Amino acid sequence: MFFKKESEKKENKEKVTRKKVSNVKSLGIDLGTLNTVVAVPAGDKFEIYEIPSVVAVKKEDPSHVLAVGEEAKLMLGRTPEDIIAVRPLRRGVIESISQAKALLIHAVKKGSKNDVSSVERIVVGVPGDVSEVERKAVEEISKEIGIKNVITISEALAAAIGEGLPIADASGTMIIDLGAGSSDVAVISLGGITDIETFRYGGDNIDENLVRLVKEKYDVEIGLHEAEKCKIKVGMVKCNKELENKKIKIIGKCSKTNKPKEITVDSKMVAEAAEPLMKKLINALSDILERLSPELISGVYKRSVVVGGVSQIRGLKERIYEEVGIPVKISNDPLKVVAKGAAIVAAEPRALEPEIRLKAMK
Ligand SMILES: Nc1ncnc2c1ncn2[C@@H]1O[C@H](COP(=O)(O)OP(=O)(O)OP(=O)(O)O)[C@@H](O)[C@H]1O
């Protein structure tokens, strides 16, 4: 067997609607570096399942998957020597087909309440610069588990649909998606992406940079989990607006003594760690704006939305406005909007067809 049965209680399941969904036919999936989100259309709402993108595998044979999702996450750092917990995706790209397959099976099982044969169509969000090989890999995996109708959609387009932006409009909108391992800036008009910049850099890199900065400043080693906690609790990015410099105490390992040592991380340190991501984002935005046709500038000015987990960091909206003059909105639902958009397309794939888009313009 590929994986063990997981406890229903452990997985973070959000019930957006009370309506019971039976005979599920279509699912939207955001196969993420850190989190995989499954959205199931239920009337005009969704049932949402969030699964950590982690699998536990045998060290000797990493294609041998022992546990998936929350169960595998609990094993991180606590596994016996012959078992390791790994992420099937790195920087938004599938690293191991067998591990990604186990994760996708798990996601489809969750979304269909263990009735995989009832699923007729899945739509999977992929990063904007995904290669044909990677796209095919997702399709092949889906077909292997018995789902014939698989559509891959750019995460940015799915996010725009999930946000309810008027994608068919000719005047343009913009999505900025800041994920764990990859980020996109995309301009959308007439139902399709007219320009996109993708960079394989995201929230994970802030964590890595913070680990390095803490080591340099205190000679103390902290884990990536601790770094992520600091980013989420006290994080901010540099901007002209005066933001509170919050502080958090964490325990690390002193490099000299090997003893535990308590240190303080503040918002300014996180801002320093986030600066390379900010530079990449501002470069991407500047390049997009340089190429943007004047017909689309007013739509982009009025309707630019930031999605993805990192969108929640303080000061982001202010910094983007200072640098490129676009007053962005931060999504109210940044972690689930790609899966929701994918689910909308899964329920009505014709929404992406050109003639429907043209009709929507009339
Ligand atoms: N409040 C917060 N402030 C800053 N960063 C956050 C916050 N909450 C979550 N994050 C970060 O957002 C990232 C996860 O975002 P998301 O779930 O959109 O990524 P993903 O879909 O797994 O990755 P990718 O799209 O790159 O494959 C992580 O780096 C996480 O630490």
The ligand as a Tripos MOL2 file, in Angstrom:
@<TRIPOS>MOLECULE
LIG
   31    33     1     0     0
SMALL
NO_CHARGES

@<TRIPOS>ATOM
      1 N1          1.3890   35.6630    8.1710 N.pl3     1 LIG1
      2 C1          2.3750   35.3450    7.3320 C.ar      1 LIG1
      3 N2          3.3740   36.2310    7.0810 N.ar      1 LIG1
      4 C2          4.3830   35.9220    6.2480 C.ar      1 LIG1
      5 N3          4.4920   34.7510    5.5860 N.ar      1 LIG1
      6 C3          3.5250   33.8290    5.7860 C.ar      1 LIG1
      7 C4          2.4230   34.0710    6.6620 C.ar      1 LIG1
      8 N4          1.6280   32.9540    6.6640 N.ar      1 LIG1
      9 C5          2.2120   32.0650    5.8210 C.ar      1 LIG1
     10 N5          3.3460   32.5700    5.3170 N.ar      1 LIG1
     11 C6          4.2920   31.9270    4.3880 C.3       1 LIG1
     12 O1          3.6580   31.7000    3.1400 O.3       1 LIG1
     13 C7          4.2870   30.5870    2.4920 C.3       1 LIG1
     14 C8          3.2160   29.5770    2.0980 C.3       1 LIG1
     15 O2          2.4020   30.1800    1.1580 O.3       1 LIG1
     16 P1          1.5220   29.3110    0.1340 P.3       1 LIG1
     17 O3          0.7310   28.3080    0.8940 O.co2     1 LIG1
     18 O4          0.8300   30.2930   -0.7250 O.co2     1 LIG1
     19 O5          2.6960   28.5710   -0.6640 O.3       1 LIG1
     20 P2          2.6340   27.2030   -1.4860 P.3       1 LIG1
     21 O6          1.4250   27.2240   -2.3630 O.co2     1 LIG1
     22 O7          2.7970   26.0360   -0.5870 O.co2     1 LIG1
     23 O8          3.9700   27.3670   -2.3110 O.3       1 LIG1
     24 P3          4.2380   27.5440   -3.8840 P.3       1 LIG1
     25 O9          3.1000   28.3720   -4.4400 O.co2     1 LIG1
     26 O10         5.5380   28.2480   -3.9260 O.co2     1 LIG1
     27 O11         4.3070   26.1510   -4.4030 O.co2     1 LIG1
     28 C9          5.2520   29.9880    3.5220 C.3       1 LIG1
     29 O12         6.5620   30.4460    3.2580 O.3       1 LIG1
     30 C10         4.7240   30.5470    4.8250 C.3       1 LIG1
     31 O13         5.7130   30.5960    5.8310 O.3       1 LIG1
@<TRIPOS>BOND
     1     1     2 1
     2     2     3 ar
     3     2     7 ar
     4     3     4 ar
     5     4     5 ar
     6     5     6 ar
     7     6     7 ar
     8     6    10 ar
     9     7     8 ar
    10     8     9 ar
    11     9    10 ar
    12    10    11 1
    13    11    12 1
    14    11    30 1
    15    12    13 1
    16    13    14 1
    17    13    28 1
    18    14    15 1
    19    15    16 1
    20    16    17 2
    21    16    18 1
    22    16    19 1
    23    19    20 1
    24    20    21 2
    25    20    22 1
    26    20    23 1
    27    23    24 1
    28    24    25 2
    29    24    26 1
    30    24    27 1
    31    28    29 1
    32    28    30 1
    33    30    31 1
@<TRIPOS>SUBSTRUCTURE
     1 LIG1         1 GROUP 0 **** ****
